[in-house]
Amino acid sequence: MSLRNNSSLKLRKRKSKIKAESWEEYDKLENELYREFNQNREPTVLGLIKISSGKLKNLYLEIPRQTRPLTSRLKTTVFDVLASDIIDKTVLDLFAGTGSFGFEALSRGAKYVEFVDASKNAEKILITNCKRTGMLVETNVIRQKAEEYLLNAMEQDKTFDIIFIDPPYKFYNSKDTSRIRYILENAVNLLPGIQYPRKKIFKGAMIIKHPARYDLSKIPLKGTKSIGRWEFGLNCISIYIVDTAKPKKSN
């Protein structure tokens, strides 16, 4: 655990204001100040969350602060839909946070997960979780903004069988959809069935966590079709797959 980024600066400022008539008094006041800061500090780790099924079942993952880890009910619903389609698949966990989705996917048979998050704290905890689960070989942790990562991934012709996207809810701005539109439209391009439509391969699925009040249909995702929408209180999961239906010929 660590103090907030600005805590060291605050501590130095408070120490500079200590007034004492002797070194003994200064040491006493300094120790009291340290105790106060240690009691009030905000940890970078929020808690632990358990992997619910598969070979890693009951192992715990650390949760970075300011993240919303997936609930067991939500994960169960998603993986019930994916069923055996998760086995031997490559997964992109975008805005990974804890990495809860990616580790659950690995536990249930996925062969590789790429975790992407812009937060330095999330990066450290993701690496810790990779070590904790023994999944260092099957994972890659990248600290980068989603928009930059997607651009680089497209330039490198990367593809992922399953893409999970859980952006901060501030991205779902009802007045300005440009940011979330950019992310979703570019993420779709990383699905195998979009890049290689004629190949006989698993075409790909994209899972999006978003506010239940937000209608994703206002952002048409070219080459995909929705197979369902599941609400969990204020949260919602929408799942899209590559649409393999051939367009009808006009008369």
N, C-alpha and C positions, 0 to 999 in steps of 0.2 A: 504494500500500500504506500501511497505517497500523498503529500500535501497538494493542494491545487497549484496550478502554475504560478500564480501570483503570490503564494503564501510566503515564499522566501523573501520577497521584496518587502512585504508587510512586516515580517519578523525583523528584518534589518532596521526598518524605520522605527519600530517600537523600541528596539534595543538602543538606538541612537538617542532616544529621549529619556532613557533611564538616568535619574539623578541620584547619586549616592555619595555619602561622606567618607566611605572607606571601601576597600576592595571586598571585604567580607559582606558588607551591605549590598554591593553591586552583584556579587555572586548569588546572594539570596534572591534579589529581585529578578535576576536573569533566569534562575531556575524556576521561579514562579511563572515567568513569562513563557518558558518552554512548556511547562505543565499545562498552562492555559491553551496554548496552540495545539498541543497533542490531544487534548480533550475535545477541542472544537474542529479539528481538521476533518476534511471530507475525503473519504477513501476513494481511490480510483476503481476499486472493485465493489460492485453493488451487492453481490451475493453469489449463489450457485444455482445451477439448473441441471436437472438430470436428463440423460438420454433415455428415451422411453422404450426402445425396442431394438432387437438385433444383437450383433456380436459385442457391441459396446454398451449394452443395456445396463442401467444403474450407475454408470460412470458420470461424474459431475463435471460441468463446465463452469468456468468463472464468467461472471457477467460484468462487462464494463458499465460504468455509470452512464446515464443519459441514453440507455438503450431500452428497447421494448422486446425482450426475448419472446419467442413463440410459446404459446401455451401448449400443454399436452393435448388438449382437445383439438386445437388447430392443426398441430402436427399429425395427429392421428387421422384427421379428415384428409389432409393432403396426401399422405402416404397410402391411405386406403384407395384413393383415386389412382395414384401411380402404380400401386401394386408391384408386380414383377418387372414393370418397365424401368425401375430404378437400378436393377441388377446390371453390373458392368458398364454403367453409364458415366459420362463425364458431366460434372456439375459446376455451374458458376453461381456463387453466393455473393450477390452484389449488395452493398451496404451491409456487410456481414455481421458487424457488431460482435456478438458472442460466437457466431458461427453455428448456432443451434441447428439451423436447417441442414447445413453442409455436413456436420458430424452425424446427424440423424440419418442422412443419406448414405454416408460411409458405413454406418452401423448396419444398414439394411441392404448393403451389397453394391453401392456405387464404387467405381474403381478409382476415381480421382475428383478432387474438389479444388477449385481456385477461389480463395476468399479475397474479397476486395473491400477495403474501407479506408476512408480518408483520415481517420483519427489515429494519432500516434498511440494513444492509450489502448484503442481497440486492437491495433497491430500487435502490441506487446501481449495482450491477453489471448489473442488468436494463436500466437506462437506458443504461449503457455499451454493452451488447450490442445494444440497439436501434440505437444510433448506428453501431456497428461493422458491422452488417449492412445499414444503410440502410433500416431498417424502422420509422422513427419514425411515419409516417402510418398504417401498418397495425397499430399496437400501442397499448396503453394499460397503464401500470404503476401498480398500486394497492398502497400499503402499508397493510395492514389484516389483522386476525385473520380467519381463514376464517369463523368463526361470525358475526361482525359483517357481513362482506361478503355472505354468503348472505342474511342477513336484509334488508339494504339492496337487494340485487339483486331479491329477490322483491317488495319494496314498489314497485320501479321497473318491474316486469313485464319484466325482462331475460330473454332466452333465448339459448342457445348450442347450435349444432348438435352440437358435440363437447366433452365436458368431461373433462379429465384431472386426476386427483387423486393426489397423491403425498405424503401426510402423514408426519410423523416417526413412526417405528415405535412410539414410546411411546404413541401414540394407540390402538394395537391392544392394549388391556388385556383379557386374557381374563376378568377378574373384573368389570370395569366397562366395558361397551360403550357407555355413554350418549353420550360425546363423539363417537366415530367414527360412531355411529348418527345423531346429530343432523346431522353434516356430510353424510353420504351421503343421508339422507332428504330434506334440504333441497336438496342439489345436484340431485337428480333432478327437482325442481320447475322447474328452469331449462331443461329439455329442451323443445323446441318441441312434440313429440308429447304431452307431459303437459299443457302449458298450453293447447294448441289441438288436441285429439284429432280433431276433424272436418275440419280443414284438410288439403288434399292437399299436404303439404310433407314435406321430410326430417324424420323423426320424432326423430332424435337418438341419440347413443351416449355412454356414459360408460365411461371407462377408469380402472381403479383399480390402483395399485401397492401391494402389501401383502406381509407376510411369508408365505412359502409354507406355514408351519405354521398360519396363521390362516384359518379357514373362514368366508368371507363369507356363506355360505348362512344363517348364524344371524341375519343382518340382512336380512330381506326388503325389497326395494326395490319398492314398489307401482308397478304399471304398466310394469314392465320384465321382461325375461327375459335370462338369461345365455346368451351364445353361445360361451363358451370360457374356459379357464383355462390359462395357460402358465407353467410353472415355469422359473426360471433360478437354480439353486442355492438360496440362502436366500430369494431374491426371487420374486415371482409377479405376473403381470398377469391381471386378470379384466376381461372386457368385457361390458357390458350394453347392450341396445338397447330402445327402447320397444316394448312388446308390442302389436301391432295386431290380434291375434286377438280376435274377438268371443267373449264368454263364452257357454258352452253353456246353453241353456234347460233348466231342470229339468222333468221330466214332472209 
